[in-house]
Amino acid sequence: MFILPTTEQALACVRVCQMLSNLYKDIRLFRFDDKTGQVYMLAGDELQVIVLSNGIWDFVNEPEL
């Protein structure tokens, strides 16, 4: 069995992508893990973001912007 993305998660992903775009960061990897239900984004060389199924997102290792 696998998990599908939620509406809250999709909207949060759009917001995060817009934020990264405003910072002129390339989104190098965007992956939905159907086992954990999390979205992982890698932007630039070091920015890592996780978006949970409830729409809450956080940096994996908080960089200084």
C-alpha positions as CSV (number, residue, x, y, z in Angstrom):
1,M,0.0,0.0,0.0
2,F,1.2,3.5,-0.8
3,I,0.2,7.0,0.4
4,L,-1.1,9.8,-1.8
5,P,-0.2,13.4,-1.4
6,T,-2.8,15.6,0.4
7,T,-4.3,18.9,-0.7
8,E,-2.6,20.7,2.2
9,Q,0.7,19.2,1.2
10,A,0.3,20.3,-2.4
11,L,-0.5,23.8,-1.5
12,A,2.4,24.0,0.9
13,C,4.7,22.7,-1.9
14,V,3.5,25.5,-4.2
15,R,4.2,28.1,-1.5
16,V,7.7,26.6,-0.8
17,C,8.5,26.5,-4.5
18,Q,7.5,30.1,-4.9
19,M,9.6,31.1,-1.9
20,L,12.6,29.3,-3.4
21,S,12.0,31.0,-6.8
22,N,11.9,34.4,-5.1
23,L,15.3,33.6,-3.6
24,Y,16.6,32.6,-7.1
25,K,17.3,29.0,-5.9
26,D,17.2,26.2,-8.5
27,I,15.0,23.3,-7.4
28,R,17.2,20.4,-8.2
29,L,15.1,17.6,-6.7
30,F,11.4,17.3,-5.9
31,R,10.4,13.9,-4.6
32,F,7.2,12.5,-3.0
33,D,7.9,9.3,-1.0
34,D,4.8,7.2,-1.2
35,K,5.8,5.1,1.8
36,T,6.2,8.0,4.3
37,G,3.9,10.5,2.6
38,Q,6.6,13.3,2.7
39,V,7.8,15.6,0.0
40,Y,11.6,16.2,-0.1
41,M,13.0,19.2,-2.0
42,L,16.6,20.0,-2.7
43,A,17.2,23.6,-3.8
44,G,20.6,25.0,-4.8
45,D,23.5,23.1,-3.4
46,E,22.4,22.9,0.3
47,L,18.8,23.9,0.9
48,Q,16.7,20.8,2.0
49,V,13.0,21.1,2.7
50,I,10.6,18.4,3.9
51,V,6.8,19.0,3.5
52,L,4.6,16.8,5.7
53,S,1.2,15.5,4.8
54,N,-0.5,18.1,7.0
55,G,1.1,20.9,5.0
56,I,3.7,21.9,7.6
57,W,7.2,22.3,6.1
58,D,10.6,22.7,7.6
59,F,14.2,22.9,6.6
60,V,16.1,19.7,7.1
61,N,19.3,21.5,8.2
62,E,18.4,25.2,8.7
63,P,20.7,27.2,6.5
64,E,21.2,31.0,6.9
65,L,19.6,32.7,4.0
